[in-house]
Amino acid sequence: MSSLNKKYSNNDITVFWQPEKCIHSAKCARSLIQVFNPRRRPWVVMENGSTEDIVQTVQNCPSGALSFEYKS
């Protein structure tokens, strides 16, 4: 994992962001701006969305820069 990679968690999942893969399509922001807002720091605020909505948005990332895993 690169030192530039980030992870963001809520009670259910951890979202991973790999910036070197990101093509900046902004599909995540258009889908769920309250969670994924590139103008904000941190740009991912997991508490602002449901786990289901976040998972759906991450699965639609065209570059694979966003991924997730469920917590055990």
N, CA and C of each residue as an Amber inpcrd file, in Angstrom:
protein
   216
   0.8560000  -1.1750000   0.0000000   0.0000000   0.0000000   0.0000000
   0.9020000   1.2380000   0.0000000   0.6840000   2.1120000  -0.9590000
   1.4580000   3.3490000  -1.0630000   1.1850000   4.2610000   0.1250000
   2.1510000   5.0820000   0.4670000   1.9600000   6.0140000   1.5790000
   0.9170000   7.0730000   1.2450000   0.5860000   7.2390000  -0.0390000
  -0.4420000   8.1970000  -0.4420000  -1.8400000   7.6140000  -0.3310000
  -1.9450000   6.2990000  -0.2480000  -3.2470000   5.6540000  -0.1320000
  -3.8890000   6.0170000   1.1930000  -5.2070000   6.1210000   1.1600000
  -5.9610000   6.4920000   2.3600000  -7.0290000   5.4510000   2.6200000
  -7.4490000   5.3790000   3.8780000  -8.5860000   4.5330000   4.2240000
  -9.5110000   5.2940000   5.1560000 -10.7850000   5.0200000   4.9810000
 -11.8460000   5.6970000   5.7220000 -12.8260000   4.6230000   6.1850000
 -13.2580000   4.7050000   7.4440000 -14.0930000   3.6350000   8.0010000
 -15.3410000   4.1680000   8.6780000 -16.3690000   3.3250000   8.6890000
 -17.5190000   3.5130000   9.5670000 -17.6560000   2.2150000  10.3630000
 -18.7930000   1.9810000  10.9570000 -18.9550000   0.7720000  11.7800000
 -18.9910000  -0.5140000  10.9650000 -19.2820000  -0.4080000   9.6500000
 -19.5130000  -1.5920000   8.8370000 -18.4090000  -1.9060000   7.8320000
 -17.8150000  -0.8670000   7.2440000 -16.8660000  -1.0670000   6.1450000
 -15.6680000  -0.1230000   6.2690000 -14.6310000  -0.4520000   5.5300000
 -13.4950000   0.4430000   5.3240000 -13.3850000   0.6750000   3.8280000
 -13.3120000   1.9510000   3.4450000 -13.1260000   2.3360000   2.0490000
 -11.6620000   2.6890000   1.8630000 -11.0820000   2.1860000   0.7870000
  -9.6880000   2.4520000   0.4470000  -9.6480000   3.3340000  -0.7940000
  -8.7780000   4.3310000  -0.7850000  -8.5910000   5.1960000  -1.9460000
  -7.1330000   5.1230000  -2.3700000  -6.9060000   4.7600000  -3.6290000
  -5.5760000   4.6810000  -4.2060000  -5.4530000   5.8070000  -5.2420000
  -4.9020000   6.9500000  -4.8490000  -4.8920000   8.1190000  -5.7400000
  -4.1620000   7.8940000  -7.0530000  -3.1770000   6.9830000  -7.0780000
  -2.4460000   6.7530000  -8.3250000  -3.3270000   6.0970000  -9.3850000
  -4.4240000   5.4680000  -8.9830000  -5.3630000   4.8590000  -9.9220000
  -6.4820000   5.8100000 -10.3360000  -6.6690000   6.8730000  -9.5790000
  -7.8190000   7.7610000  -9.7730000  -7.7120000   8.5220000 -11.0990000
  -8.7920000   8.4760000 -11.8890000  -8.8360000   9.2170000 -13.1550000
  -9.6710000  10.4920000 -13.0130000 -10.0860000  10.8070000 -11.8090000
 -10.8150000  12.0440000 -11.4870000 -12.0650000  12.2200000 -12.3390000
 -12.8080000  11.1410000 -12.4960000 -14.0660000  11.2080000 -13.2220000
 -15.1350000  11.9180000 -12.3940000 -14.9330000  11.9860000 -11.0920000
 -15.8590000  12.6130000 -10.1360000 -17.1930000  11.8880000 -10.0600000
 -17.2250000  10.6490000 -10.5190000 -18.4600000   9.8700000 -10.4500000
 -18.8970000   9.6780000  -8.9940000 -17.9470000   9.5040000  -8.1030000
 -18.2750000   9.3370000  -6.6820000 -18.9140000  10.6080000  -6.1190000
 -18.3480000  11.7510000  -6.4690000 -18.8790000  13.0200000  -5.9680000
 -20.2680000  13.2980000  -6.5360000 -20.4540000  13.0070000  -7.8060000
 -21.7770000  13.2200000  -8.4060000 -22.8170000  12.2720000  -7.8190000
 -22.3900000  11.0990000  -7.4140000 -23.3130000  10.1110000  -6.8590000
 -23.6410000  10.3580000  -5.3900000 -22.6410000  10.8140000  -4.6310000
 -22.8060000  10.8900000  -3.1720000 -21.9310000  12.0150000  -2.6130000
 -22.2540000  13.2590000  -2.9940000 -21.4230000  14.4180000  -2.6360000
 -21.3040000  14.6130000  -1.1290000 -22.3030000  14.1930000  -0.3710000
 -22.2190000  14.3790000   1.0760000 -21.1240000  13.5160000   1.6980000
 -20.7440000  12.4210000   1.0180000 -19.6640000  11.5530000   1.4990000
 -18.3590000  11.8580000   0.7670000 -18.4160000  11.9160000  -0.5670000
 -17.2210000  12.0890000  -1.4000000 -17.2040000  13.5130000  -1.9720000
 -16.4610000  14.3890000  -1.3160000 -16.4140000  15.7840000  -1.7430000
 -14.9450000  16.2120000  -1.8750000 -14.4260000  16.2650000  -3.1020000
 -13.0050000  16.5720000  -3.2960000 -12.6040000  17.9820000  -2.8870000
 -13.5480000  18.8470000  -2.6280000 -13.2410000  20.2160000  -2.1790000
 -13.0980000  20.3180000  -0.6670000 -13.3370000  19.2250000   0.0240000
 -13.3040000  19.1980000   1.4890000 -12.1190000  18.3530000   1.9420000
 -11.6000000  18.6330000   3.1150000 -10.5530000  17.8140000   3.7210000
 -11.0170000  17.3890000   5.1040000 -11.0640000  16.1140000   5.4290000
 -10.8220000  15.0190000   4.4980000 -11.9380000  14.9660000   3.4560000
 -11.6240000  14.4570000   2.3030000 -12.5990000  14.4840000   1.2200000
 -13.6390000  13.3760000   1.3240000 -13.3930000  12.3770000   2.1830000
 -14.3650000  11.3080000   2.4240000 -14.8070000  11.3760000   3.8790000
 -16.1180000  11.5460000   4.0860000 -16.6950000  11.5630000   5.4310000
 -17.7590000  10.4710000   5.4800000 -17.3620000   9.3310000   6.0050000
 -18.2010000   8.1460000   5.9950000 -19.5110000   8.3330000   6.7660000
 -19.4970000   9.1280000   7.7870000 -20.6740000   9.3280000   8.6260000
 -21.8070000  10.0440000   7.8770000 -21.5040000  10.6170000   6.7200000
 -22.5000000  11.3930000   5.9900000 -23.3460000  10.5650000   5.0210000
 -23.1870000   9.2450000   5.0430000 -23.9740000   8.4060000   4.1470000
 -24.1860000   7.0270000   4.7260000 -25.1500000   6.3290000   4.1550000
 -25.4100000   4.9610000   4.6050000 -24.3650000   4.0250000   4.0050000
 -24.1120000   2.9440000   4.7020000 -23.1650000   1.9440000   4.2020000
 -23.5980000   1.4520000   2.8330000 -24.8800000   1.1990000   2.6510000
 -25.3980000   0.7050000   1.3720000 -25.1000000   1.6870000   0.2350000
 -25.3300000   2.9790000   0.4640000 -25.0670000   3.9870000  -0.5690000
 -23.5750000   4.1130000  -0.8660000 -22.7560000   4.0300000   0.1710000
 -21.3020000   4.1230000  -0.0170000 -20.7980000   2.9240000  -0.8150000
 -21.2440000   1.7330000  -0.4800000 -20.8360000   0.5250000  -1.2030000
 -21.2230000   0.6410000  -2.6730000 -22.4430000   1.0610000  -2.9470000
 -22.9020000   1.1990000  -4.3290000 -22.0390000   2.2000000  -5.0900000
 -21.7170000   3.3230000  -4.4670000 -20.8940000   4.3440000  -5.1080000
 -19.4830000   3.8260000  -5.3770000 -18.8900000   3.1630000  -4.3940000
 -17.5400000   2.6210000  -4.5610000 -17.5150000   1.5670000  -5.6670000
 -18.5290000   0.7350000  -5.7380000 -18.5740000  -0.2930000  -6.7810000
 -18.6760000   0.3060000  -8.1780000 -19.1320000   1.5310000  -8.2860000
 -19.2600000   2.1990000  -9.5840000 -18.0400000   3.0290000  -9.9550000
 -16.9850000   2.9730000  -9.1680000 -15.7610000   3.7260000  -9.4740000
 -15.1490000   3.1560000 -10.7570000 -15.0280000   3.9670000 -11.8150000
 -14.5690000   3.4280000 -13.0980000 -13.0970000   3.0150000 -13.1350000
 -12.2760000   3.5820000 -12.2750000 -10.8400000   3.2850000 -12.3150000
 -10.4140000   2.2260000 -11.3040000 -11.2710000   1.9350000 -10.3310000
 -10.8820000   1.0230000  -9.2590000 -10.0650000   1.7050000  -8.1760000
 -10.0000000   3.0360000  -8.2290000  -9.2610000   3.7700000  -7.2000000
  -9.9340000   3.6480000  -5.8340000 -11.2480000   3.4720000  -5.8360000
 -11.9800000   3.2490000  -4.5990000 -12.3220000   1.7650000  -4.4940000
 -12.1190000   1.2160000  -3.3110000 -12.5130000  -0.1570000  -3.0300000
 -12.9560000  -0.1950000  -1.5790000 -13.5110000  -1.3130000  -1.1650000
 -13.9730000  -1.4140000   0.2210000 -13.8620000  -2.8520000   0.6880000
 -13.9310000  -3.0000000   1.9980000 -14.0780000  -4.3230000   2.5890000
 -14.9580000  -4.1980000   3.8050000 -15.7660000  -5.2390000   4.0260000
 -16.6100000  -5.2750000   5.2040000 -15.7630000  -5.6020000   6.4210000
 -16.0910000  -5.0070000   7.5390000 -15.4170000  -5.3340000   8.7940000
 -15.9540000  -6.6500000   9.3160000 -15.1120000  -7.4100000  10.0070000
 -15.5800000  -8.6850000  10.5500000 -16.1210000  -8.5190000  11.9400000
